[in-house]
Amino acid sequence: MATLCGRPIKKNKTMSIQDQKQLGTTLWGIADQLRGSMNADDFRDYMLSFLFLRYLSDNYEAAAKKELGPDYPKVNDDDKRTPLSIWYKANALDVDEFEKQMRRKVHYVIEPGHLWSSIAELARTQNGELLHTLQNGFKYIENQSFESAFLGLFSEINLDSEKLGKNYTERNAKLCTIIAKIAEGIAQFSTNIDVLGDAYEYLIGQFAAGSGKKAGEFYTPQQLSTILSAIVTLDSQDPSAGKKIKINKLLDFACGSGSLLLNVRKQLGAHGIGKIYGQESNITTYNLARMNMLLHGVKDSEFEIHHGDSLLNDWTILNEMNPARKMEFDAVVANPPFSYRWDPTEALGQDFRFKSYGLAPKSAADFAFLLHGFHFLGKEGTMAIILPHGVLFRGGAEERIRTKLLKDGNIDTVIGLPANLFFSTGIPVCILVLKKCKKFDDVLFINASEHFEKGKRQNRLRDGEDGEPNDIRKIVETYQFRKQDDPRYSRRVSMEEIEKNDFNLNISRYVSTAISDEIIDLKVVNNELIAIEKKAKEAADKHNQFLKELGLPPVL
């Protein structure tokens, strides 16, 4: 059973996949209709925060109903008050004790006037105090919670922004419209954790599509996320043995909205991950990731998301100098910003993550990100990271880092992907799979760059729906079973051959993408030409005979 902060949530098993998709499209339609001239990524923060408040409220009211038992008030359909507001009024002396108990059980408190149903009623009636009530509600949840999971959670939601309106009255009216439409849109659907979680993911994807290059800051396309997740959940030494039973510690050091971490969890089930760790430098996206975790039923004790800079390694739990106490992860996944410009100082050159390899160049921190994650990878773990193709062949400092990783036997698989898979960039990218200890001496190359469906705005890896090829499964199975059935798709390459190529990993050097020329039998072709010429002469002679009978000159 799914939980939030240790609290069980009942699921409505009658909700169909079609209904789940419909909820997502309904909410997106509302967002697209109401955001007006506001940027998609600005409106995203309001929309997703309101959806999250709805979820928190539903979960809190369900827990309160169980806690109060028969004392939980029953409300008539025409009574717009919440049951908790009625109970609070009738039991003022017991409120403090009740809230202490709720903090122990669900780790947060929402006062009756701040519950979604109360907020939605204020919106429906166009109440002038909606904005103030919403601000107070967000602050209360953040600051009065018993645990730290909610601290600063709504800090980037600016309800006083002029993007909502020029003055308080306009902003209040705009919020009334938005919230009333959301309440109306989701009223016809079940709002259990699976349904809202799927709708939340759908909206994140849709907002990413609408925010162009900024999408790279918070979103990994689900198809790529599925590939990385499937790879790191397979047995590290022998992927053909199938999935691991459990991953104790999982890390994404550039986690964005947390979708990639949740995809790994989905592969192994709710109890398949001991603890999830994520790091994100953008404060708004960091809050989005925490909401995403909680909304998908990950208990606050089961995840830890840190706001900070991975390249500077400012997370205390990862900055342990004693090797015996170093944090190690069974799986590391990442989709860091491509060719990010950074400042590789002399001090960083002595950093335990980079000291043995050297620093990535100032113009591209790709290998700095890779080495950060690789340092914390456990001996029996797997790391899968998305990087631009340049890391495979660029020279200088990157060549030295790449060479050492290869000589040490740490690069297991190189997967080339099609261009234009991302919202944020059209460049082709690759997936590198790394291991501290690997079974195979060779490197598996997979050329998946030609296997996709071309789209107007983005290309798409096909997933086998409606009888189409399954590009995603083909990549994962080729990695899992180390297949090399098709020489134009995959090949296992010895370290000797890679060394002869100066440790250049450009896929075209190892997996030929050229289409073989058709072998032509000149004797057969010559005989065919003679036969064609003979038929042409016979046809011309016959035609000229008709022309002669008509008294017309022959054709040449």
C-alpha positions in Angstrom: 0.0 0.0 0.0 1.3 3.4 -0.9 2.2 5.9 1.9 3.0 9.5 2.5 5.2 10.2 5.5 4.3 6.8 6.9 0.5 7.1 6.4 -1.3 4.5 4.3 -3.4 5.7 1.4 -6.3 3.7 0.0 -6.2 3.2 -3.8 -9.1 3.2 -6.2 -8.4 0.1 -8.3 -11.2 0.9 -10.7 -9.4 3.9 -12.2 -8.4 2.9 -15.8 -5.2 3.9 -17.5 -7.4 5.8 -20.0 -8.9 7.8 -17.1 -5.4 8.5 -15.7 -4.3 9.9 -19.1 -7.6 11.8 -19.4 -6.9 13.5 -16.0 -3.5 14.6 -17.3 -4.9 16.0 -20.5 -7.8 17.7 -18.7 -5.4 19.5 -16.3 -3.1 20.4 -19.2 -6.0 21.8 -21.1 -6.8 24.0 -18.0 -3.2 25.1 -17.8 -3.0 25.9 -21.5 -6.2 27.8 -21.4 -5.5 29.9 -18.2 -1.8 30.7 -18.4 -2.4 33.3 -21.1 0.8 35.2 -21.9 2.6 33.7 -18.9 5.6 31.4 -19.8 4.9 27.7 -19.4 7.6 27.3 -16.8 6.2 30.2 -14.7 2.7 28.9 -14.7 4.0 25.4 -14.0 5.0 26.3 -10.5 1.5 27.5 -9.6 -0.3 24.6 -11.3 1.8 21.9 -9.7 1.8 23.5 -6.3 -2.0 23.6 -6.3 -2.2 20.0 -7.4 0.2 19.1 -4.6 -1.8 21.0 -2.0 -4.9 19.0 -3.2 -3.0 15.8 -2.6 -1.7 16.9 0.8 -5.2 17.9 1.9 -6.8 14.6 0.8 -4.1 12.6 2.6 -4.4 14.8 5.7 -8.2 14.5 5.9 -8.1 10.8 5.4 -5.6 10.5 8.3 -7.7 12.8 10.4 -10.9 10.8 9.8 -9.1 7.6 10.9 -7.6 9.4 14.0 -10.9 10.9 15.1 -13.0 7.8 14.3 -16.7 8.2 15.1 -16.0 11.8 16.3 -15.2 12.9 12.7 -18.2 15.0 11.7 -20.6 14.0 8.9 -21.4 16.9 6.6 -24.5 17.2 4.3 -23.9 17.8 0.6 -25.2 21.3 0.8 -22.9 22.2 3.7 -19.8 23.8 2.3 -17.8 23.6 5.5 -15.1 21.0 5.9 -15.6 18.3 8.6 -12.4 19.4 10.3 -13.6 23.0 10.6 -16.7 21.7 12.3 -14.6 19.5 14.7 -12.1 22.3 15.4 -15.0 24.7 16.4 -16.6 22.1 18.7 -13.4 20.9 20.3 -11.2 24.0 20.7 -9.5 22.6 23.8 -8.4 19.4 22.1 -7.0 21.0 18.9 -3.4 21.2 20.2 -3.3 17.5 21.2 -4.9 16.5 17.9 -2.3 18.4 15.9 0.6 16.9 17.9 -0.7 13.5 17.1 -1.1 14.4 13.4 2.5 15.7 13.3 3.7 12.4 14.8 1.7 10.4 12.2 1.8 12.3 8.9 4.6 14.8 9.8 2.6 17.9 8.9 -0.6 19.8 9.8 -3.0 21.7 7.6 -5.5 23.9 9.4 -9.1 23.6 8.2 -9.2 26.9 6.5 -6.1 26.0 4.5 -7.4 22.6 3.2 -7.9 22.4 -0.6 -11.6 22.0 -0.2 -11.7 25.3 1.8 -9.4 27.0 -0.8 -11.6 25.7 -3.7 -14.7 27.1 -2.0 -13.1 30.5 -1.7 -12.2 30.3 -5.3 -15.7 29.2 -6.4 -17.3 32.2 -4.6 -14.6 34.6 -5.8 -13.7 35.5 -2.2 -11.4 38.5 -1.9 -9.3 36.8 0.9 -8.3 33.8 -1.2 -4.8 35.1 -1.9 -4.1 35.9 1.7 -5.5 32.5 2.9 -3.3 30.7 0.4 -0.2 32.5 1.4 -0.9 31.8 5.1 -1.6 28.1 4.3 1.7 27.6 2.4 3.7 29.3 5.2 2.0 27.2 7.9 2.7 23.9 6.1 6.3 24.9 5.6 7.1 26.3 9.0 4.9 24.5 11.4 5.6 20.9 10.2 7.1 18.6 12.7 9.7 17.3 10.2 11.9 19.1 7.7 10.4 17.5 4.6 8.2 20.6 4.0 10.7 23.4 4.9 10.8 25.9 2.1 8.7 23.8 -0.1 6.6 26.7 -1.4 9.3 29.3 -1.1 9.5 30.0 -4.8 5.8 30.3 -5.3 5.4 34.0 -5.6 1.7 34.8 -5.1 2.5 38.5 -5.2 4.0 38.3 -8.7 2.8 40.8 -11.3 2.6 37.9 -13.7 -0.7 37.1 -11.9 -1.9 40.6 -12.1 -1.0 44.3 -11.5 -2.5 44.6 -8.1 -3.9 42.4 -5.3 -7.5 42.4 -6.7 -6.4 41.2 -10.1 -4.1 38.6 -8.6 -6.8 37.3 -6.3 -9.3 37.1 -9.2 -6.7 35.3 -11.4 -6.0 32.7 -8.6 -9.8 32.3 -8.0 -10.2 31.4 -11.7 -7.2 29.0 -11.8 -8.1 27.1 -8.6 -11.8 26.9 -9.4 -11.0 25.4 -12.9 -8.5 22.9 -11.4 -11.1 21.9 -8.7 -13.8 21.5 -11.3 -11.5 19.6 -13.7 -10.3 17.0 -11.1 -13.7 16.6 -9.3 -14.8 13.9 -11.8 -11.6 11.8 -11.3 -10.3 9.7 -8.4 -7.4 11.5 -6.7 -5.6 8.6 -5.2 -1.8 8.6 -5.2 -1.3 6.6 -8.4 -3.7 8.8 -10.4 -2.4 12.2 -9.1 1.2 10.9 -9.4 0.7 10.0 -13.1 -1.1 13.3 -13.8 1.8 15.2 -12.1 4.4 13.4 -14.3 2.2 14.1 -17.4 2.0 17.8 -16.6 5.8 18.0 -15.9 6.4 16.6 -19.4 3.9 18.9 -21.0 5.4 22.0 -19.3 8.8 20.8 -20.4 7.6 20.7 -24.0 6.3 24.3 -23.7 9.4 25.7 -22.0 11.9 24.8 -24.8 15.6 25.0 -23.7 14.7 25.6 -20.1 13.2 22.1 -20.0 16.8 20.7 -19.7 16.9 22.1 -16.2 14.3 19.8 -14.8 13.2 17.1 -17.2 14.6 13.9 -18.7 12.3 12.5 -21.4 10.5 9.4 -20.1 11.9 7.1 -22.8 15.5 7.9 -21.9 14.6 7.7 -18.2 13.2 4.2 -18.8 16.4 3.0 -20.5 18.7 4.3 -17.7 16.4 2.9 -15.1 16.3 -0.5 -16.7 20.1 -0.7 -17.0 21.0 0.2 -13.4 18.4 -2.2 -12.0 19.9 -5.2 -13.8 22.5 -7.3 -12.0 25.8 -5.4 -12.3 28.1 -8.3 -12.9 25.8 -10.4 -15.1 22.9 -8.3 -16.5 21.5 -11.4 -18.2 20.6 -12.8 -14.7 17.9 -10.2 -14.6 16.9 -7.5 -12.1 18.4 -6.9 -8.7 16.1 -7.7 -5.8 16.9 -4.4 -4.1 19.0 -1.3 -4.4 20.0 0.0 -1.0 21.1 3.5 -2.1 20.2 5.3 -5.3 21.8 8.6 -6.4 21.0 11.2 -9.0 23.3 14.2 -8.5 21.5 16.4 -11.1 18.0 15.2 -10.3 15.8 18.0 -11.7 12.2 17.2 -10.9 13.1 13.7 -9.6 11.4 11.8 -12.5 14.5 9.7 -13.2 14.8 8.6 -9.6 11.1 7.7 -9.5 11.5 5.7 -12.7 14.2 3.6 -11.1 11.9 3.1 -8.1 9.1 2.1 -10.5 11.3 -0.6 -12.0 11.8 -2.3 -8.6 8.6 -1.4 -6.9 7.9 0.7 -3.8 10.0 -1.6 -1.5 12.8 -2.1 -4.0 14.8 1.0 -3.0 16.3 1.4 0.5 16.8 5.2 0.2 16.7 7.7 -2.6 19.3 10.5 -2.8 19.1 13.5 -5.2 20.8 16.8 -5.6 19.6 19.8 -7.5 21.1 23.3 -7.9 18.0 25.2 -9.0 15.8 26.1 -6.0 12.5 25.9 -7.8 13.3 22.6 -9.4 14.6 21.3 -6.0 11.2 22.1 -4.5 9.5 20.4 -7.5 11.5 17.3 -6.9 10.5 17.1 -3.2 6.8 17.5 -4.1 7.2 14.8 -6.8 8.6 12.4 -4.3 5.9 13.0 -1.7 3.2 12.9 -4.2 4.4 9.5 -5.5 4.1 8.0 -2.0 7.8 8.1 -1.1 7.9 8.6 2.7 10.0 11.5 3.9 12.3 8.9 5.6 12.9 7.2 2.3 14.4 10.1 0.3 16.8 13.0 0.8 17.0 15.7 -1.8 19.8 18.4 -1.3 19.8 21.9 -2.7 23.4 22.5 -3.9 26.1 22.3 -6.5 27.3 18.9 -7.3 30.5 20.1 -9.0 31.5 21.9 -5.8 30.4 18.9 -3.8 28.7 21.0 -1.1 26.6 18.2 0.3 27.9 17.2 3.7 27.1 13.5 3.4 29.2 13.3 0.2 32.1 15.3 1.5 33.5 12.8 3.8 37.3 12.7 3.7 37.7 9.4 5.5 37.6 6.7 2.8 36.2 4.2 5.3 33.1 6.4 5.8 32.6 7.3 2.2 29.0 7.1 1.0 28.6 4.5 -1.8 25.6 3.9 -4.0 24.4 0.7 -5.6 23.1 2.7 -8.6 23.9 6.1 -10.0 21.8 7.8 -12.7 22.2 11.3 -14.2 21.3 13.6 -17.0 23.5 16.6 -16.2 23.5 19.8 -18.3 25.5 19.2 -21.5 28.9 20.9 -21.9 28.3 23.1 -18.9 30.9 25.9 -18.4 32.5 25.7 -15.0 35.5 27.0 -13.0 38.0 24.2 -12.5 40.2 25.8 -9.8 43.5 24.5 -8.4 41.7 23.4 -5.3 39.3 21.3 -7.3 42.4 19.7 -8.9 43.2 18.2 -5.5 39.6 17.1 -4.9 39.3 13.4 -4.1 36.9 13.0 -7.1 39.2 14.4 -9.7 42.8 14.0 -8.3 43.5 10.7 -10.1 42.0 11.8 -13.4 42.6 15.5 -13.9 40.1 18.2 -14.4 37.6 18.5 -17.2 38.1 21.6 -19.3 36.5 24.9 -18.5 34.3 24.8 -21.6 32.7 21.4 -20.8 32.1 20.0 -17.4 30.7 16.7 -18.8 33.6 14.5 -17.4 33.5 16.5 -14.1 29.9 15.4 -13.6 30.7 11.9 -14.6 33.7 11.6 -12.2 31.5 13.1 -9.4 29.0 10.3 -9.7 31.5 7.6 -10.4 33.5 8.4 -7.3 30.4 7.5 -5.1 29.5 4.3 -7.1 29.8 1.1 -5.1 31.9 -1.8 -6.2 28.8 -3.8 -7.1 26.9 -0.9 -8.6 26.1 0.4 -12.0 26.1 4.0 -13.2 24.3 5.2 -16.3 24.7 8.8 -17.5 23.5 10.8 -20.5 26.2 12.9 -22.1 26.9 14.7 -25.4 28.6 12.7 -28.1 31.8 14.9 -27.8 32.9 13.0 -24.6 33.5 10.0 -26.9 36.2 11.6 -29.0 37.3 15.1 -27.8 41.0 15.4 -27.1 43.0 17.2 -24.4 42.0 16.8 -20.8 38.9 14.8 -21.8 41.0 12.3 -23.7 43.2 11.7 -20.7 40.2 11.1 -18.4 38.6 8.8 -21.0 41.8 6.9 -21.5 42.2 6.2 -17.7 38.6 5.1 -17.3 39.1 2.7 -20.2 42.5 1.4 -19.0 41.0 0.8 -15.5 38.2 -1.2 -17.1 35.4 1.1 -15.9 33.6 1.8 -19.1 31.2 -1.1 -19.8 28.9 0.1 -22.6 28.6 3.0 -25.0 25.1 3.7 -26.4 24.6 6.1 -29.3 21.1 7.7 -29.5 19.3 9.6 -32.2 19.4 13.4 -32.5 16.6 15.7 -31.3 15.3 13.5 -28.5 15.3 16.4 -26.0 13.2 19.5 -25.6 16.3 21.5 -24.7 18.7 20.6 -27.5 18.7 18.8 -30.9 22.2 17.3 -30.6 22.7 13.6 -30.6 23.6 12.2 -27.2 25.0 9.0 -25.8 24.6 6.9 -22.6 27.8 5.7 -20.9 27.4 2.7 -18.5 30.2 2.5 -16.0 31.2 0.0 -13.3 33.9 -0.2 -10.6 34.2 -3.9 -11.2 32.9 -5.4 -14.4 32.8 -9.0 -15.7 33.6 -8.4 -19.3 37.0 -7.2 -20.7 35.5 -5.7 -23.8 33.3 -2.6 -24.3 29.9 -3.0 -25.8 28.9 -0.5 -28.5 25.3 0.0 -29.4 24.4 2.2 -32.4 20.7 3.1 -31.8 20.9 6.4 -33.7 19.0 5.2 -36.7 16.1 3.5 -34.8 13.4 6.1 -34.0 10.3 7.8 -35.2 10.8 11.2 -36.7 8.5 13.9 -35.2 7.7 17.5 -36.1 9.4 19.0 -33.0 11.1 16.0 -31.5 12.1 12.5 -32.5 10.8 9.6 -30.5 12.1 6.2 -29.5 9.3 3.8 -30.3 7.9 1.6 -27.4 6.2 -1.2 -29.3 2.6 0.3 -29.1 0.2 -0.6 -31.9 2.6 -3.1 -33.5 5.4 -0.6 -34.0 9.1 -1.7 -33.3 10.3 -1.3 -29.7 13.5 0.8 -29.8 13.6 1.0 -26.0 13.4 -2.7 -25.4 16.0 -3.4 -28.2 18.5 -1.1 -26.5 18.0 -2.6 -23.0 18.0 -6.2 -24.2 21.1 -5.6 -26.3 22.8 -4.3 -23.1 21.4 -7.1 -20.9 22.4 -10.0 -23.1 25.4 -8.3 -24.7 24.0 -9.1 -28.1 25.9 -8.5 -31.4 23.6 -10.2 -33.8 23.4 -7.2 -36.2 26.9 -5.8 -37.0 25.3 -2.4 -37.9 23.6 -2.2 -34.5 26.0 -3.6 -31.8 29.4 -5.0 -31.3 31.7 -6.1 -28.5 35.1 -4.5 -29.0 38.3 -5.6 -27.4 40.5 -3.2 -25.4 43.3 -3.9 -27.9 41.2 -2.5 -30.8 40.2 0.5 -28.7 43.9 1.2 -27.8 44.8 1.0 -31.5 42.2 3.8 -32.0 44.0 5.9 -29.4 41.1 5.3 -26.9 38.7 7.2 -29.2 35.1 5.9 -28.5 33.4 7.4 -31.6 30.8 4.7 -32.3 31.3 4.8 -36.1 34.8 3.5 -35.6 33.5 0.2 -34.2 29.9 -0.3 -35.5 29.7 0.3 -39.2 26.7 2.3 -40.2 27.4 2.1 -44.0 25.0 0.1 -46.1 26.9 -2.5 -48.2 26.9 -2.0 -51.9 24.9 -4.5 -53.9 27.1 -7.0 -55.7 26.5 -6.8 -59.4 27.0 -9.6 -61.9 28.2 -7.8 -65.1 27.6 -10.8 -67.3 24.0 -11.1 -66.3 23.5 -7.3 -66.7 25.1 -7.5 -70.2 22.8 -10.3 -71.3 19.8 -8.4 -70.0 20.8 -5.3 -71.9 21.2 -7.4 -75.1 17.7 -8.9 -74.6 16.2 -5.4 -74.0 17.9 -4.0 -77.1 16.6 -6.9 -79.2 13.1 -6.3 -78.0 13.4 -2.6 -78.8 14.5 -3.3 -82.3 11.7 -5.8 -82.9 9.1 -3.2 -81.6 10.6 -0.5 -83.8 10.6 -2.7 -87.0 6.9 -3.5 -86.3 6.0 0.1 -85.8 7.8 1.2 -88.9 5.9 -1.4 -91.0 2.7 0.3 -89.9 4.0 3.7 -90.8 5.1 2.4 -94.2 1.6 1.1 -94.9 0.3 4.6 -94.0 2.8 6.3 -96.3 4.6 7.9 -93.4 8.4 8.1 -92.9 9.9 5.5 -90.4 11.2 6.4 -86.9 14.8 6.1 -86.4 
